[in-house]
Amino acid sequence: MNMVFIPPNTFTMGTPTNAVNRGTDEGPQTTVTITHGFWIGKHEVTQREYQAVVGSNSSGFPGVLTYSGGHSAPASSLGSCFASSWRASRKDHSAR
């Protein structure tokens, strides 16, 4: 799994009120500060990857592992407990 480091930083999240085609869920603009850097996957985890490591598929569309055109479907419907379980399982899986 390719990981990238997100360094501590401050940025503005949200779309300016005068942006063309701005959606109602794109504001208000908020200043966000990341105080500690962290590692995150460069690409989203697919249903197939999640199922191979965890042994189950919690997606709302578990039968759709691949979209037409061959693109892998992303893992979905995951809460923070599933994310923690994925991380722990991934560590165990990569040690094998």
Rosetta blueprint (number, residue, H / E / L):
1 M L
2 N L
3 M E
4 V E
5 F E
6 I E
7 P L
8 P L
9 N E
10 T E
11 F E
12 T E
13 M E
14 G L
15 T L
16 P L
17 T L
18 N L
19 A L
20 V L
21 N L
22 R L
23 G L
24 T L
25 D L
26 E L
27 G L
28 P L
29 Q L
30 T E
31 T E
32 V E
33 T E
34 I E
35 T L
36 H L
37 G L
38 F E
39 W E
40 I E
41 G E
42 K L
43 H L
44 E L
45 V L
46 T E
47 Q H
48 R H
49 E H
50 Y H
51 Q H
52 A H
53 V H
54 V H
55 G L
56 S L
57 N L
58 S L
59 S L
60 G L
61 F L
62 P L
63 G L
64 V L
65 L L
66 T E
67 Y L
68 S L
69 G L
70 G L
71 H L
72 S E
73 A L
74 P E
75 A L
76 S L
77 S L
78 L L
79 G L
80 S H
81 C H
82 F H
83 A H
84 S H
85 S H
86 W H
87 R H
88 A H
89 S H
90 R H
91 K H
92 D H
93 H H
94 S H
95 A L
96 R L
